Amino acid sequence: MKVKLFWKNAPVVHGDKNARAFEDEINAWLSEHPRITIIDIRQSTSGETFGSWFVSVWYEDGGAEPLYGLLKSTHVPSTGTDS
């Protein structure tokens, strides 16, 4: 398993301008790695008034098909009964 870390200092100082750039950075990295399997995504903040944002993406390399294909193929239909 591998991890990719993203962070942004003072993401809300200029309204959502920095937050959008942070989202764009994460989305660009995900788009550049379509064959990874995401295991977990974690987010945390530090400092007063969200001084810094951290996002960790835990993943495995070399999936047999892109993530969107895995999501489609792993769908399990409901049996109609709740446990």
Stockholm file with secondary structure:
# STOCKHOLM 1.0

chainA/1-83         MKVKLFWKNAPVVHGDKNARAFEDEINAWLSEHPRITIIDIRQSTSGETFGSWFVSVWYEDGGAEPLYGLLKSTHVPSTGTDS
#=GR chainA/1-83 SS CEEEEEEEESTTTTTTHHHHHHHHHHHHHHHHCTTCEEEEEEEEEESTTSCEEEEEEEEESCCSSCHHHHHHHTCCCCCSCCC
#=GC SS_cons        CEEEEEEEESTTTTTTHHHHHHHHHHHHHHHHCTTCEEEEEEEEEESTTSCEEEEEEEEESCCSSCHHHHHHHTCCCCCSCCC
//
